Amino acid sequence: MASQSYYELLEVEISATDAEIKRSYRKLAMKYHPDKNPEGAEQFKDISHAYETLSDPDRRAAYDQYGSEGPHRGHPFDGFYDGGDMDGMEDMYANFFGGGGGGRPRAPQVERHALSVTLEELFRGKKIRMKLTRSVPCKVCKGLGGKKSVLKDCFECSGKGFRMATQQVGPGLLSQMQVKCNGCKGSGKIIPEKSRCRKCKGECVVDENDTVEVVIKPGELNNAQIVLKGKGDQKPGMDPLDLIFVINQKAHGVFTRDNADLTTTAEIDLAEALCGFSRVLLTHLDGRAIEVTHKAGAIRPGDVLFIKGEGMPVVGKSGSRGSLYIKINIKFPAQGWKPDVTALRSLLPETKWPKITPGADAEPATVAGVAITTQEFERRVDRDIPESEDEYAYGGHEHAVPECNTQ
């Protein structure tokens, strides 16, 4: 498991939603469960551990910042259930609780947001200014919710802001955790209603409008993270959260991307495929008309033109660009076109086909062929059309004269 991240183990992207993580875990758990796959026990244990972390917002945030070797978390059997209410549970292992004491430091958290960006914007780079509202400690009461002299320890948690509870995470397996106290909302203090701060109404925090700038560098990769330090919500006595924007590259109608390389398709006619061409084949992501020159020499359907340095910019390498690949489709003449066969044959190279020796007792056979489209071929194969219903069958049929009916 050490060589794979939790996201790789669960076969999801780093920007995956909770629903996507849960869906992938269920599929993998069924595949590797020891009851169905005795050899998958170790893999089942690894994906279960990964899901346990990524399915919890706080633990996922800590993992994203510190990795699997991040802040220490308690052992599942460090304590026992205290018989209290399980509602309001926010963490599996007791690292995340709000103010008012409790001993251990709070693990850093982040606010994660998906940022949908077009391929054109990723090609050019972009600066996005956005307005947001975040919570900050109330300056009037200094984040206390009221006058310090009227604050009392919460009787439900004895001023700790949390209480201990356990959760069953598997057959015979219990996990101890700290649960935020509902009575004081994790603050450890109770404020009499008449003494609450008029500004924050005893909530300890107020909303504050802010403007942030997200800088997308040219060539930024899909799922890349842009971190804005300290631009998230803040609770009294704690550092503000970091904002993380995860790049979500929108699908493009012309280009597909593979890191710094781009792939697209273009159409040329038969004359260009044989004789070469020099013309604009496409419009690039930055609006430039890309003129491509290809010297005379046969291009076959499906061939790819390789153009170095016309792909995506490479982040961190000024002036460096990936490659552009153009898959060629050839437009053949319209049905019914009849060239000067003699003149055309004299220009085209002659192929020397291998000589086929017939069997000793075999009689020569001459048959006629009718060209049909690929779609017609697939239709006939799928439907298994009997010869009696075959409009192309021979033996005196009206379609017995061969015709060229290409796509």
RODO-2510 file (C-alpha; in nm, 4 decimals, decimal comma):
residues 407
     n   res          X          Y          Z
     1     m     0,0000     0,0000     0,0000
     2     a     0,2939     0,2324     0,0585
     3     s     0,3585     0,2696    -0,3127
     4     q     0,0010     0,3764    -0,3885
     5     s    -0,1966     0,6730    -0,2659
     6     y    -0,5387     0,6212    -0,1115
     7     y    -0,6929     0,7710    -0,4256
     8     e    -0,5079     0,5202    -0,6440
     9     l    -0,6153     0,2334    -0,4212
    10     l    -0,9784     0,3348    -0,4606
    11     e    -0,9294     0,4097    -0,8337
    12     v    -1,0634     0,7652    -0,8131
    13     e    -0,9291     1,1103    -0,8941
    14     i    -0,8081     1,3409    -0,6170
    15     s    -1,1081     1,5659    -0,6899
    16     a    -1,3576     1,2773    -0,6520
    17     t    -1,6810     1,3498    -0,4675
    18     d    -1,7923     1,1562    -0,1597
    19     a    -2,0464     0,9686    -0,3731
    20     e    -1,7795     0,8664    -0,6276
    21     i    -1,5472     0,7449    -0,3510
    22     k    -1,8262     0,5441    -0,1897
    23     r    -1,9345     0,3918    -0,5214
    24     s    -1,5796     0,2878    -0,6127
    25     y    -1,5186     0,1416    -0,2659
    26     r    -1,8310    -0,0726    -0,2844
    27     k    -1,7272    -0,2105    -0,6230
    28     l    -1,3728    -0,2906    -0,5064
    29     a    -1,4907    -0,4319    -0,1725
    30     m    -1,7116    -0,6819    -0,3548
    31     k    -1,4223    -0,7744    -0,5819
    32     y    -1,1627    -0,8314    -0,3081
    33     h    -1,3734    -0,9469    -0,0124
    34     p    -1,2037    -1,2554     0,1394
    35     d    -1,5300    -1,4528     0,1291
    36     k    -1,5322    -1,4257    -0,2511
    37     n    -1,1635    -1,3805    -0,3190
    38     p    -0,9351    -1,5472    -0,0594
    39     e    -0,6295    -1,4017    -0,2319
    40     g    -0,7692    -1,0498    -0,2059
    41     a    -0,7642    -1,0230     0,1732
    42     e    -0,4659    -0,7905     0,1844
    43     q    -0,6061    -0,5712    -0,0929
    44     f    -0,9432    -0,5622     0,0859
    45     k    -0,7734    -0,4420     0,4035
    46     d    -0,5875    -0,1686     0,2141
    47     i    -0,8910    -0,0315     0,0307
    48     s    -1,0962    -0,0411     0,3524
    49     h    -0,8298     0,1637     0,5303
    50     a    -0,8175     0,4087     0,2391
    51     y    -1,1970     0,4447     0,2382
    52     e    -1,2036     0,4976     0,6157
    53     t    -0,9772     0,7992     0,5648
    54     l    -1,1193     0,9530     0,2465
    55     s    -1,4848     0,9129     0,3479
    56     d    -1,4292     1,1458     0,6445
    57     p    -1,3901     1,5155     0,5452
    58     d    -1,1467     1,6057     0,8250
    59     r    -0,9300     1,2967     0,7867
    60     r    -0,9267     1,3422     0,4096
    61     a    -0,8138     1,7023     0,4528
    62     a    -0,5332     1,5966     0,6863
    63     y    -0,4296     1,3185     0,4473
    64     d    -0,4205     1,5619     0,1536
    65     q    -0,1866     1,7884     0,3493
    66     y     0,0311     1,5382     0,5322
    67     g    -0,0156     1,2046     0,3542
    68     s    -0,0601     0,8708     0,5296
    69     e     0,2209     0,9517     0,7740
    70     g     0,0430     1,2641     0,8968
    71     p    -0,0592     1,3703     1,2506
    72     h    -0,0925     1,0817     1,4944
    73     r    -0,4370     0,9337     1,5382
    74     g    -0,5539     0,7194     1,8245
    75     h    -0,5631     0,3412     1,8157
    76     p    -0,9130     0,1934     1,7674
    77     f    -0,9045     0,0400     2,1179
    78     d    -0,7698     0,3357     2,3148
    79     g    -1,1017     0,3726     2,5019
    80     f    -1,4557     0,2452     2,5361
    81     y    -1,8067     0,3716     2,4685
    82     d    -1,9373     0,6053     2,7366
    83     g    -2,3021     0,5366     2,6658
    84     g    -2,3714     0,8850     2,5297
    85     d    -2,5624     0,9953     2,2230
    86     m    -2,3853     0,9286     1,8905
    87     d    -2,5518     1,2221     1,7080
    88     g    -2,3242     1,4972     1,5831
    89     m    -2,0239     1,2687     1,5294
    90     e    -1,7687     1,4538     1,3181
    91     d    -1,4496     1,2506     1,3445
    92     m    -1,3449     0,8880     1,3699
    93     y    -1,0368     0,9337     1,5832
    94     a    -1,0506     1,2404     1,8048
    95     n    -0,8147     1,4834     1,6414
    96     f    -1,0733     1,7318     1,5287
    97     f    -1,2682     1,9296     1,7897
    98     g    -1,3329     2,2953     1,8439
    99     g    -1,1726     2,5056     2,1229
   100     g    -1,2279     2,4888     2,4980
   101     g    -0,9515     2,2443     2,5878
   102     g    -0,9151     1,8750     2,5197
   103     g    -0,5382     1,8373     2,5103
   104     r    -0,4384     1,7387     2,1576
   105     p    -0,3876     1,9963     1,8784
   106     r    -0,6405     2,0283     1,6017
   107     a    -0,5194     1,8935     1,2673
   108     p    -0,5074     2,1502     0,9861
   109     q    -0,8110     2,1542     0,7616
   110     v    -0,8880     2,2793     0,4148
   111     e    -1,1889     2,3858     0,2153
   112     r    -1,1942     2,2081    -0,1193
   113     h    -1,3762     2,3408    -0,4256
   114     a    -1,3915     2,2118    -0,7830
   115     l    -1,3042     2,4752    -1,0437
   116     s    -1,4353     2,3992    -1,3928
   117     v    -1,2015     2,5365    -1,6604
   118     t    -1,2057     2,5116    -2,0406
   119     l    -0,9127     2,3730    -2,2362
   120     e    -0,8667     2,7179    -2,3944
   121     e    -0,8271     2,8734    -2,0482
   122     l    -0,5767     2,6076    -1,9473
   123     f    -0,3829     2,6711    -2,2690
   124     r    -0,3583     3,0466    -2,2203
   125     g    -0,3642     3,0604    -1,8417
   126     k    -0,6133     3,2707    -1,6496
   127     k    -0,6643     3,4833    -1,3403
   128     i    -1,0034     3,4485    -1,1747
   129     r    -1,1189     3,7000    -0,9145
   130     m    -1,4108     3,5836    -0,7060
   131     k    -1,6043     3,7171    -0,4113
   132     l    -1,6681     3,4898    -0,1162
   133     t    -1,8077     3,5040     0,2330
   134     r    -1,6190     3,3395     0,5165
   135     s    -1,6595     3,3067     0,8913
   136     v    -1,4141     3,4915     1,1165
   137     p    -1,3987     3,5402     1,4957
   138     c    -1,6238     3,8212     1,6150
   139     k    -1,4122     4,1273     1,6956
   140     v    -1,6672     4,2704     1,9372
   141     c    -1,6561     3,9788     2,1817
   142     k    -1,3158     3,8519     2,0607
   143     g    -1,4689     3,5221     1,9601
   144     l    -1,6108     3,4433     2,3055
   145     g    -1,9774     3,4895     2,2181
   146     g    -2,0318     3,7193     2,5166
   147     k    -1,8591     3,8748     2,8129
   148     k    -1,5861     3,6560     2,9561
   149     s    -1,7235     3,7002     3,3067
   150     v    -2,0536     3,5299     3,2200
   151     l    -1,9069     3,2270     3,0465
   152     k    -1,9696     2,8957     3,2213
   153     d    -1,8321     2,5489     3,1582
   154     c    -2,0710     2,3304     2,9631
   155     f    -2,2194     2,0732     3,2021
   156     e    -2,2580     1,8135     2,9215
   157     c    -1,8854     1,7930     2,8439
   158     s    -1,7395     1,9493     3,1613
   159     g    -1,5918     2,2311     2,9540
   160     k    -1,3925     2,0055     2,7219
   161     g    -1,5978     2,0713     2,4081
   162     f    -1,6117     1,7018     2,3269
   163     r    -1,6922     1,3632     2,4736
   164     m    -1,5734     1,0106     2,3975
   165     a    -1,7716     0,7540     2,2005
   166     t    -1,7054     0,4457     1,9906
   167     q    -1,8209     0,3239     1,6539
   168     q    -1,8248    -0,0265     1,5148
   169     v    -1,6140    -0,0270     1,1956
   170     g    -1,6197    -0,4015     1,1327
   171     p    -1,7180    -0,7356     1,2843
   172     g    -1,5815    -0,7289     1,6374
   173     l    -1,3854    -0,4098     1,5620
   174     l    -1,4552    -0,0882     1,7538
   175     s    -1,3027     0,2520     1,6942
   176     q    -1,2802     0,5197     1,9627
   177     m    -1,3459     0,8776     1,8681
   178     q    -1,4117     1,2208     2,0089
   179     v    -1,7567     1,3620     1,9389
   180     k    -1,8186     1,7349     1,9396
   181     c    -2,0495     1,8347     2,2215
   182     n    -2,3884     1,9463     2,0936
   183     g    -2,4640     2,1462     2,4069
   184     c    -2,1836     2,3988     2,3571
   185     k    -2,1139     2,3291     1,9858
   186     g    -1,7608     2,2307     2,0737
   187     s    -1,6644     2,5520     2,2538
   188     g    -1,6747     2,4042     2,6048
   189     k    -1,8610     2,7136     2,7286
   190     i    -2,2236     2,8060     2,7810
   191     i    -2,3387     3,1665     2,7406
   192     p    -2,6632     3,2789     2,9057
   193     e    -2,9005     3,4057     2,6387
   194     k    -2,9298     3,7534     2,7937
   195     s    -2,5502     3,7942     2,7955
   196     r    -2,4805     3,6919     2,4359
   197     c    -2,2847     3,9260     2,2103
   198     r    -2,5165     4,1517     2,0095
   199     k    -2,2911     4,1303     1,7060
   200     c    -2,2555     3,7532     1,6661
   201     k    -2,5605     3,6509     1,8742
   202     g    -2,3395     3,4210     2,0790
   203     e    -2,2124     3,2312     1,7735
   204     c    -1,8543     3,3572     1,8310
   205     v    -1,8080     3,4144     1,4559
   206     v    -1,9460     3,6548     1,1969
   207     d    -1,9547     3,6547     0,8178
   208     e    -1,6950     3,8610     0,6348
   209     n    -1,6860     3,9416     0,2625
   210     d    -1,3565     3,8868     0,0861
   211     t    -1,2173     3,8754    -0,2669
   212     v    -0,9623     3,6144    -0,3723
   213     e    -0,7628     3,5692    -0,6911
   214     v    -0,7058     3,2238    -0,8354
   215     v    -0,4127     3,2093    -1,0773
   216     i    -0,4234     2,9280    -1,3343
   217     k    -0,0863     2,8873    -1,5016
   218     p    -0,0694     2,8101    -1,8761
   219     g    -0,0701     2,4330    -1,9208
   220     e    -0,2044     2,3545    -1,5730
   221     l    -0,3018     1,9877    -1,5500
   222     n    -0,6439     1,8450    -1,4822
   223     n    -0,6937     1,7741    -1,1078
   224     a    -0,4097     2,0120    -1,0174
   225     q    -0,4615     2,1894    -0,6841
   226     i    -0,4329     2,5648    -0,6349
   227     v    -0,3895     2,6463    -0,2661
   228     l    -0,4809     2,9809    -0,1109
   229     k    -0,3301     2,9824     0,2365
   230     g    -0,5525     3,1097     0,5162
   231     k    -0,8403     3,2193     0,2936
   232     g    -1,1027     2,9850     0,4380
   233     d    -1,3247     2,9985     0,7470
   234     q    -1,1695     3,0635     1,0868
   235     k    -1,2840     2,9610     1,4323
   236     p    -1,1821     3,1379     1,7525
   237     g    -0,8374     3,0303     1,8728
   238     m    -0,7553     2,8532     1,5478
   239     d    -0,5763     2,9370     1,2257
   240     p    -0,7962     3,0055     0,9220
   241     l    -0,8519     2,7155     0,6856
   242     d    -0,6758     2,6950     0,3524
   243     l    -0,8810     2,7134     0,0341
   244     i    -0,7996     2,4491    -0,2266
   245     f    -0,9333     2,4777    -0,5789
   246     v    -0,9119     2,1553    -0,7798
   247     i    -0,8908     2,2010    -1,1576
   248     n    -1,1742     2,0250    -1,3393
   249     q    -1,0948     2,0334    -1,7115
   250     k    -1,4071     2,0504    -1,9254
   251     a    -1,4408     1,8149    -2,2223
   252     h    -1,3470     1,9746    -2,5547
   253     g    -1,5208     1,9231    -2,8865
   254     v    -1,2060     1,9302    -3,1018
   255     f    -0,9002     1,8416    -2,8968
   256     t    -0,8230     1,5643    -2,6500
   257     r    -0,5378     1,6050    -2,4045
   258     d    -0,2732     1,3728    -2,2643
   259     n    -0,0610     1,5786    -2,0228
   260     a     0,1147     1,8276    -2,2548
   261     d     0,0171     1,6562    -2,5828
   262     l    -0,2923     1,7360    -2,7877
   263     t    -0,4726     1,5151    -3,0392
   264     t    -0,7332     1,6153    -3,2980
   265     t    -0,8619     1,5026    -3,6373
   266     a    -0,8627     1,6698    -3,9792
   267     e    -0,9986     1,5781    -4,3217
   268     i    -0,8170     1,5938    -4,6534
   269     d    -0,9294     1,4787    -4,9966
   270     l    -0,7838     1,1979    -5,2061
   271     a    -0,5801     1,4350    -5,4236
   272     e    -0,4188     1,5891    -5,1149
   273     a    -0,3499     1,2449    -4,9718
   274     l    -0,1573     1,1494    -5,2865
   275     c    -0,0096     1,4786    -5,4041
   276     g     0,0487     1,6666    -5,0796
   277     f    -0,1031     1,9916    -4,9587
   278     s    -0,0369     2,3210    -4,7831
   279     r    -0,3411     2,4786    -4,6199
   280     v    -0,5047     2,5689    -4,2868
   281     l    -0,6261     2,2485    -4,1243
   282     l    -0,7508     2,3766    -3,7897
   283     t    -0,7862     2,6621    -3,5432
   284     h    -0,5735     2,6225    -3,2307
   285     l    -0,6842     2,6800    -2,8702
   286     d    -0,5433     3,0316    -2,8723
   287     g    -0,7278     3,1239    -3,1931
   288     r    -0,4348     3,0839    -3,4335
   289     a    -0,5013     2,9349    -3,7758
   290     i    -0,2652     2,6390    -3,8108
   291     e    -0,1418     2,5953    -4,1689
   292     v     0,0039     2,2507    -4,2292
   293     t     0,2292     2,1608    -4,5195
   294     h     0,2827     1,8036    -4,6305
   295     k     0,4951     1,7201    -4,9308
   296     a     0,3798     1,4779    -5,1991
   297     g     0,3702     1,1241    -5,0699
   298     a     0,0794     0,8934    -5,0014
   299     i    -0,1102     0,9414    -4,6753
   300     r    -0,3309     0,6521    -4,5754
   301     p    -0,6578     0,6708    -4,3797
   302     g    -0,5743     0,6748    -4,0105
   303     d    -0,2218     0,8117    -4,0553
   304     v    -0,1184     1,0744    -3,8014
   305     l     0,0693     1,3987    -3,8649
   306     f     0,3109     1,4833    -3,5826
   307     i     0,3817     1,8516    -3,5103
   308     k     0,6373     1,9208    -3,2400
   309     g     0,5904     2,2174    -3,0085
   310     e     0,2219     2,2847    -3,0815
   311     g     0,0774     2,1052    -2,7800
   312     m    -0,0025     2,2421    -2,4335
   313     p     0,2461     2,4613    -2,2445
   314     v     0,4487     2,2711    -1,9832
   315     v     0,4071     2,4186    -1,6342
   316     g     0,7388     2,5226    -1,4848
   317     k     0,9263     2,5088    -1,8159
   318     s     0,9108     2,8472    -1,9854
   319     g     0,8682     2,8213    -2,3620
   320     s     0,8325     2,4425    -2,3544
   321     r     0,5304     2,2908    -2,5273
   322     g     0,4050     1,9412    -2,5925
   323     s     0,3253     1,7945    -2,9324
   324     l     0,0201     1,8109    -3,1568
   325     y    -0,1056     1,4932    -3,3251
   326     i    -0,3495     1,5200    -3,6173
   327     k    -0,5326     1,2028    -3,7136
   328     i    -0,6088     1,2131    -4,0864
   329     n    -0,9422     1,1191    -4,2404
   330     i    -0,9507     1,1021    -4,6204
   331     k    -1,2539     1,2268    -4,8113
   332     f    -1,3002     1,0061    -5,1156
   333     p    -1,4725     1,1236    -5,4363
   334     a    -1,8495     1,1205    -5,4399
   335     q    -2,0332     0,8098    -5,5527
   336     g    -2,0478     0,7880    -5,9313
   337     w    -1,7167     0,9606    -5,9937
   338     k    -1,5453     0,7921    -6,2881
   339     p    -1,1809     0,8783    -6,3480
   340     d    -0,9823     0,8205    -6,6656
   341     v    -0,8893     0,4694    -6,5606
   342     t    -0,6123     0,4272    -6,8161
   343     a    -0,4465     0,7580    -6,7278
   344     l    -0,4886     0,6986    -6,3546
   345     r    -0,3369     0,3502    -6,3713
   346     s    -0,0380     0,4846    -6,5569
   347     l     0,0300     0,7283    -6,2722
   348     l    -0,0279     0,4953    -5,9795
   349     p     0,2343     0,2401    -5,8721
   350     e     0,1631    -0,1155    -5,9779
   351     t     0,1405    -0,3733    -5,7013
   352     k     0,2893    -0,7162    -5,7664
   353     w     0,0451    -0,9543    -5,6051
   354     p     0,1637    -1,3023    -5,5064
   355     k     0,0756    -1,5748    -5,7520
   356     i    -0,1970    -1,8075    -5,6284
   357     t    -0,1706    -2,1681    -5,7422
   358     p    -0,5094    -2,3411    -5,7712
   359     g    -0,5656    -2,6946    -5,6513
   360     a    -0,4998    -2,9795    -5,8950
   361     d    -0,8652    -3,0801    -5,9241
   362     a    -1,0106    -2,7329    -5,8810
   363     e    -1,2053    -2,5634    -6,1563
   364     p    -1,1586    -2,1890    -6,2148
   365     a    -1,4366    -1,9682    -6,0781
   366     t    -1,5209    -1,6158    -6,1834
   367     v    -1,7515    -1,4160    -5,9576
   368     a    -1,8725    -1,0570    -5,9417
   369     g    -1,8440    -0,8358    -5,6343
   370     v    -2,0563    -0,5438    -5,5207
   371     a    -1,9083    -0,2849    -5,2865
   372     i    -2,1265    -0,2083    -4,9824
   373     t    -2,0748     0,0398    -4,7010
   374     t    -1,9345    -0,0538    -4,3639
   375     q    -2,2713     0,0307    -4,2085
   376     e    -2,4471    -0,2076    -4,4458
   377     f    -2,1950    -0,4803    -4,3697
   378     e    -2,2484    -0,4404    -3,9942
   379     r    -2,6252    -0,4391    -4,0396
   380     r    -2,6168    -0,7578    -4,2406
   381     v    -2,3872    -0,9361    -3,9950
   382     d    -2,5927    -0,8295    -3,6934
   383     r    -2,9228    -0,9333    -3,8522
   384     d    -2,7892    -1,2444    -4,0274
   385     i    -2,9974    -1,1709    -4,3408
   386     p    -3,0840    -1,4897    -4,5359
   387     e    -2,9873    -1,5006    -4,9030
   388     s    -3,3522    -1,5023    -5,0091
   389     e    -3,3886    -1,1522    -4,8627
   390     d    -3,0477    -1,0271    -4,9749
   391     e    -3,0861    -0,7337    -5,2117
   392     y    -2,7248    -0,7854    -5,3230
   393     a    -2,7579    -1,1604    -5,3986
   394     y    -2,6632    -1,2805    -5,7461
   395     g    -2,8132    -1,5349    -5,9830
   396     g    -3,0146    -1,3176    -6,2166
   397     h    -3,0913    -1,0515    -5,9528
   398     e    -3,1292    -0,6952    -6,0746
   399     h    -2,8315    -0,5840    -5,8602
   400     a    -2,5941    -0,8361    -6,0138
   401     v    -2,3994    -0,5667    -6,2002
   402     p    -2,1094    -0,4625    -5,9769
   403     e    -2,1064    -0,0990    -5,8683
   404     c    -1,8676     0,0991    -5,6479
   405     n    -2,0647     0,2091    -5,3433
   406     t    -1,8058     0,3277    -5,0973
   407     q    -1,8702     0,5473    -4,7937
***
